[in-house]
Amino acid sequence: MSVTGLPDVVAVAARPPARRARTSLMIGLVLLGILVLVAILAPVLAPHDPDAVDPNRVLAAPDGSYLLGADDFGRDVLSRTIFALRVSLLVAVSSVVVATLVAVPLGLVAGYFGGWVDTLVSRPLDMILVLPALLLALSLITILGPGSTVAALAIAVIYLPILARVMRASTLVTSQQDYVLAARARGSGHVATMVRHVLPNSIGPVAVQGSVLTGFALQLEAALSFLGLGTQPPTPSLGGMLADGRDVLSLAPWLEIVPGVAIALAVLSFLLIGDGLRRTLDPDGVAS
C-alpha cells in the first residue's frame, strides 16, 4: 500500500463497475451463444418439421407432443420458432456486418483527412440519416421486392450512416493523439498511419454501436416480416409468426408469447454485449 493509500482506494472503487462490465458482457455472450447454437442446430433440435401441417392439431394447446402448442395450421410452434430464430439472427447480423464493412473505411477517411474529403463523404450519409428508418426500408423493399436478402440490404443502408458517423468521430479524436503525430513525423504514409495507428484505436466505439444496432436490426427485421415485407412464407420468421397469431390471440396466446420471448432474448443478448463492451473499452463508461 502506498503512503497515501490513494492507489488502493481507486482500485477498490473501480472493481465493482469493472465486475459489472464483465458480468454484462459474459451474460450477453452466453445468451447469444445459446441462441446461435440453437439456430445452427435447428434441424437437430426441432422436434417436428416446421412446415408440416396437421389439421387435427389446429391451435392445439401445449402438451407432450407439441411442447409450445400449434398454430392455426397445426404446425409446431417450437419448431417454427427455432427455424425462425435462425433467419432473424442471420438477417440482423449480416446487415450490420455489411454496414460496418462499408462504414468503417468511409468514417476513417472522413475523420482522418477532414476538410473537403469529410464533406464529400459525410453529406450523402447525412441525407440517408434524416430519413425515417422504417420508411427508408419500405421504400427499398418496394423497389427491390420483399424477402430476407432485401430486408438485410435495407437494414444495412439504414445503419450505414450511423456507424460511419461513429467511426468518423472516433477517428477525429484518435488522429490528434501524440502517437499518430509521431508516426507522421517519422514519415509514415497516410494509409500506413490509418491502418496501423488510427484504425485499431478507433474501432472500439464502432464495435459497441454495432452490437447495439444488431439488436435493433433484429427488431426491424421482425417488424418488416410482420408487415409481410421481410422473410416470405413458407420460411418461418419471428415477425411473421407474430402476424399470424394476432387474429387468434385470445384463443392461442402462445402464438404471440413464444416468438415475442425469442425476440426479447435475442435483443437482450446484443444489448448486454454492447453495454459490456462500452464499460470495458470506455473508461468513462466503466465509471458511470
PyMOL commands that set and color helices and strands:
alter all, ss='L'
color gray80, all
select helices_A, chain A and resi 6-40+42-45+55-57+77-113+115-129+133-144+148-174+178-185+190-226+238-248+254-281+283-287
alter helices_A, ss='H'
color red, helices_A
deselect
rebuild
show_as cartoon
